[in-house]
Amino acid sequence: MMPVSATADTHCPYCALQCAMTLTPSPGDDAPVSVSGREFPTNRGGLCKKGWTSADLLARGDRITTPLVRQPDGSFAEAAWSEVLDRIAREVTRIGRKSGADAVGVFGGGGLTNEKAYQLGKFARIALGTSRIDYNGRFCMSSAAAAANRAFGLDRGLPFPLADLDTADAVLVMGSNMGDTMPPFVQHLQGARARGGLIVVDPRRSTTARLTADGAGTHVQPAPGTDMALLLGVCHVVIADELYDRDYVDARTTGFDAVRRSVSPWWPERTEQVTGVPARIVRDIAHRLAGARSAYVLTGRGVEQHSDGTDTATAAINLALLLGLVGREGSGYGTLTGQGNGQGGREHGQKSDQLPGYRKITDPAARAHVARVWGVDPESIPGPGIPAVQLLASCGAEGGVRALLVHGSNVVVSAPDVSQVRAALGRLDLLVVSDFFLSETAQLADIVLPVLQWAEEEGTMTNLEGRVIRRRKAIDPPPGARSELWILRELAARLDAPGAWSLDPAEVFDELARASAGGLSDYSGLSHELLDTGLAAHWPYPQGSSGTPRVFLDRFAHDDGRARFVSVRPRRPETPHGSELSLVTGRILEHYQSGTQTRRVAELNEPNPRLVAQMHPVTARDRAIDDGSRIRLTNHRGAVEADVQLSPDIRPDTVFLPFHYAGSESANLLTSAATDPHSAMPEFKNAVVTVEAVA
Ligand code: SF4
């Protein structure tokens, strides 16, 4: 594991803020490189503790460096690459011949580089010939994406540079706790805080909600599942009090009348009855946003991970459109992408319904364009597949997937209702997992393929503001590990696949750029070489352009150039009865996603080595539960045991669990696999549980 250069300017391996960092060789230390924050518009030199400790994983002794094959006694044995690749090719060919190409599935990840995400989508369609590909971003960004596509015709998480937030007078944050999930983000809220204009909507008094203290803003704690009602109430006030931007609405939108009618029943007092938010606060939010010279509405998974998440995000967009915020410099609507390449990961063909460039797989012109780049007949590209929850449920089922290749995802921790997912994976004929640690999903595999970590490879990522950035190699990988580009090329060759399968990420990027040309997320003006100059590369970035830091300034992406108001109505959430509580899941400062990486970093794991539930003291007293004791949370899907931390920061009708833990501590044993009809996003944030002390 040798450093390959003096220093490498790169970005954090974890979340979508993609903080800039420099890796410097540190021979003799525990890690082969040391990490320092680097000046960049998003993080301005700051890193959170996940970023500071990210290099620790490069020297872990439990790294997988040889392919592993399941033995008849259930153990793993090391195997040669040629042997496992031959076997995978043989098995998927046999299964495809017997049960059809769709009997082989691919499950990708929002942490893969753009190059790997692109190559994985291509591999599924033209090497395996399967439509059955989707990825874990379906659990994360799909409702916000569906809402943005419906309203604007284009989905870029933040359609403006993050630094634009600095000068805001008012920022409404709904369902995001960036104070814990991406702490360097918080500096961009200082302007709004200084002017008393930070409004945080969260059932918990989270780290972000506490930023509203001392006159910096307002924390609003609606009842679980009532975010949309709150937004409709605020929209009602904006229209009733004639706070909306009539000229903007007339010139740049369609559908206003239907939305006006749909919010008319949501007067503030009725909104208060449903949400628990005082009518006075509902009015204040509307007037604060409307009176701001510069205002933003931001949403996160807290309001999106519901079976009506697309409609809730749509209600937030309707509010932003009423106020004339979208497509204007100094104001806007955005959604906060979570996974490192959650944005790029959904643009290049990993989604079951998409081709590279954010193209629809059902569009004949899109299919023809991508087929030309791939060197195949458009007819040979399969049609749309099925989204992630259905894809996993189909594993081993009659007519479903019989072999699954998993890349960059730990689904037996991160998927909803994980006991069902575990059972489904157990019914497969073949489960192949590519990872650098033996994740909980890899532990179930028939074959595990060791791949590279972030500092061992070149590539690109696309951050939460749609900015394409370079990931750089700082050290050589362990001898036995291989890049996914190599694995896909080797398998493609064994499957006699058409097309080019370069090992060079720069060449794969060039092909991706050609495939994206003319699409919504057009990267055709970009290359690794150009990105290496450090230019700000916000897509769309067509050839000959200088990119698009702010989209929608002139027009929206629908054919008529206008944004769409879409009227939405709240659905009744699953509500607690009797002594039941609403379960809210989320992230904590120390951990990232399924915890495969961060649970291996001592400095991150030591503060929270076990699952800790947060509960209100009054709720605990009623159940004879003491602070720090052990509790059991149960519903019809499963049961979870956790230590309990009592705090007045959470509503008495709600209990919070972080979702980073595995096995019997997995919060997703309790969550629902019901999905949003528009986005296929599971409703992680709407479960009901009973809670009792463990004797
Ligand atoms: Fe930055 Fe996110 Fe990495 Fe923390 S985890 S250093 S916020 S990119």
Boltz pocket constraint, residues with backbone or C-beta under 6 A from the ligand:
constraints:
  - pocket:
      binder: B
      contacts: [[A, 12], [A, 13], [A, 14], [A, 15], [A, 16], [A, 17], [A, 18], [A, 19], [A, 43], [A, 46], [A, 47], [A, 48], [A, 49], [A, 50], [A, 51], [A, 52], [A, 181], [A, 182], [A, 183], [A, 184]]
      max_distance: 6.0
